[in-house]
Amino acid sequence: ADAKRILEFTGCDLVMIGRGSYGRPWIFKQVEHFLETGEEMEEITLSDIAEIVDRKTDEQSNAPVMMISSAYGFINQSEKYSTDNAGSSLKNYILLKKGELAYNHGYSALRNFGSCFTLEKEEARIPFVYHCFSIPSQNPYFYGYYLNCGIFDKQLRKLVASTARMDGLLNISYSDYTSIKVKKPSENEQKELA
């Protein structure tokens, strides 16, 4: 809307977008969408498109035991702890499949309100404390990037019932997390941005 207002007011041919694009490369598609249609991209809650994944792992599974690193995304637990330390709790782990997402609602210096990543491996066994979900009719790689870029911190800050618990987890439930408002670009826009 600002770009259109500036174009009309000044009569200029171009608008430069500076710091507004930092961490939000889709802003160019948002502006293009508005200039072409005169409408903002649709805004929805994440729960409108997300479906919870609560599939328990099969004890016979050979899928890697993974966790989320706020800096690197999914990593093998053994990369952090020199071994898979799931032990007897492994039976409670979630079996996540390629293209499904997990939100680690743990505080870190890099991501104060947790990290959300899309699994790129065929499948993985991940801790049951993560909020796992799929986005069946949308591009999961776009949403994995989009949800992890920090622009939702303001919304998430309002949801945190208290500071991090002793185990470092934030008190953000699955239903709280999926109540955040997100933009819903078209399929083609999602594909281009992913």
C-alpha positions in Angstrom: 0.0 0.0 0.0 2.9 2.4 0.8 4.6 1.7 -2.5 1.4 2.5 -4.5 0.8 5.7 -2.4 4.4 6.8 -3.1 4.1 6.0 -6.9 0.9 7.9 -7.2 2.0 10.9 -5.0 5.4 11.4 -6.7 4.7 10.1 -10.2 7.9 8.2 -10.1 8.5 5.0 -12.0 10.2 3.0 -9.3 10.2 2.6 -5.5 13.2 1.4 -3.6 12.7 -1.0 -0.7 15.6 -0.9 1.7 15.7 -2.3 5.2 12.1 -3.5 4.9 13.4 -6.4 2.9 15.8 -7.6 5.6 14.7 -11.1 6.6 11.6 -10.6 4.4 12.5 -11.3 0.8 8.8 -11.9 0.0 8.1 -8.2 0.5 8.8 -7.7 -3.2 6.1 -10.2 -4.0 3.8 -8.5 -1.5 4.3 -5.1 -3.2 4.0 -6.6 -6.7 0.8 -8.4 -5.6 -0.7 -5.2 -4.2 0.2 -3.2 -7.3 -1.3 -5.8 -9.6 -4.5 -6.5 -7.6 -5.0 -3.5 -5.4 -5.3 -6.0 -2.4 -3.1 -7.0 0.4 -2.0 -10.6 0.5 -4.5 -12.7 2.4 -3.8 -12.9 6.1 -4.8 -16.0 8.0 -3.9 -17.8 11.2 -1.4 -20.6 10.9 -4.1 -23.0 12.3 -6.1 -22.3 9.1 -3.5 -24.3 7.1 -1.6 -26.4 9.6 -2.5 -29.9 10.7 -0.9 -31.4 13.8 1.5 -34.3 13.3 1.5 -36.6 16.3 2.6 -39.9 14.7 4.6 -41.9 17.2 7.8 -43.4 16.1 8.1 -47.2 15.5 10.7 -48.7 17.8 12.0 -50.7 14.8 12.5 -47.5 12.7 15.9 -46.8 11.3 15.1 -43.1 10.8 17.7 -40.8 12.3 17.2 -39.3 15.8 17.3 -35.6 15.2 16.8 -32.3 17.0 16.5 -28.7 16.0 19.4 -26.3 16.3 18.4 -22.7 16.0 21.4 -22.0 13.8 21.4 -25.1 11.5 17.9 -26.6 11.6 17.5 -30.3 11.9 20.7 -32.0 13.1 21.4 -35.5 14.4 21.3 -35.6 18.2 24.7 -37.3 18.1 26.2 -34.1 16.5 25.3 -32.2 19.7 25.6 -34.9 22.4 28.1 -37.3 20.7 25.3 -40.0 21.0 21.6 -40.3 20.5 20.4 -39.7 24.1 16.7 -40.5 23.7 16.9 -43.7 25.7 13.6 -45.1 26.8 11.8 -41.9 25.8 12.5 -42.8 22.1 9.1 -44.6 22.0 7.4 -41.2 22.6 9.3 -39.4 19.8 7.4 -38.1 16.8 8.1 -39.6 13.4 8.3 -36.6 11.1 8.3 -37.0 7.3 9.8 -35.0 4.5 8.1 -31.6 4.1 6.6 -31.6 7.6 7.6 -28.9 10.1 8.6 -28.8 13.7 8.6 -25.8 16.0 11.1 -26.0 18.9 9.7 -23.7 21.5 13.0 -23.4 23.2 14.7 -20.1 24.0 18.1 -19.6 22.4 20.3 -16.5 22.1 19.8 -16.7 18.3 16.1 -17.1 18.4 14.4 -15.9 21.5 11.0 -17.3 20.7 12.0 -20.7 19.3 12.8 -22.1 15.8 10.7 -23.7 13.1 12.1 -25.8 10.3 10.9 -28.0 7.5 12.4 -31.5 7.5 14.3 -32.2 4.2 15.2 -35.8 4.9 12.8 -38.6 4.1 11.9 -39.0 7.8 13.3 -38.5 11.3 12.5 -39.3 14.9 12.3 -36.0 16.8 11.6 -35.1 20.4 7.9 -35.1 21.4 8.2 -31.7 23.1 8.4 -30.1 19.6 5.1 -28.8 18.0 5.0 -30.8 14.8 2.6 -30.1 11.9 2.1 -30.3 8.2 0.8 -27.7 5.8 -0.9 -29.9 3.2 -2.0 -27.5 0.6 0.8 -25.0 0.9 4.6 -25.0 0.2 6.2 -26.2 3.4 9.6 -24.9 2.4 8.3 -21.4 2.1 6.5 -21.6 5.4 9.6 -23.1 7.1 11.6 -20.1 6.1 8.9 -17.6 6.7 8.1 -18.8 10.2 11.7 -18.8 11.2 12.7 -15.3 10.1 11.9 -13.4 13.3 9.0 -11.3 12.1 6.6 -13.2 14.3 8.5 -12.4 17.5 6.2 -9.6 18.4 3.2 -12.0 18.2 5.0 -14.8 20.0 6.2 -12.4 22.8 2.5 -11.8 23.6 1.9 -15.5 23.9 4.7 -16.4 26.3 3.0 -16.9 29.7 6.2 -16.6 31.5 9.9 -16.6 30.9 11.7 -19.7 29.8 11.3 -22.7 32.2 14.2 -24.3 33.8 14.6 -26.6 30.8 14.7 -23.6 28.5 11.3 -24.2 26.9 8.9 -21.3 26.4 5.3 -21.8 27.6 3.9 -21.6 24.0 1.3 -24.4 23.4 0.6 -25.8 19.9 -2.7 -23.9 19.8 -1.0 -20.7 20.8 1.7 -21.1 18.2 -0.8 -21.8 15.4 -2.8 -18.8 16.4 -0.2 -16.4 14.9 -1.3 -14.4 11.9 0.6 -15.2 8.7 0.4 -14.1 5.1 -0.8 -16.5 2.5 0.8 -15.9 -0.9 -0.4 -17.7 -4.0 1.1 -21.2 -4.7 3.2 -19.7 -7.5 4.5 -16.9 -5.1 5.3 -19.5 -2.4 7.2 -21.6 -4.9 9.2 -18.6 -6.2 10.0 -17.5 -2.7 10.9 -21.0 -1.4 
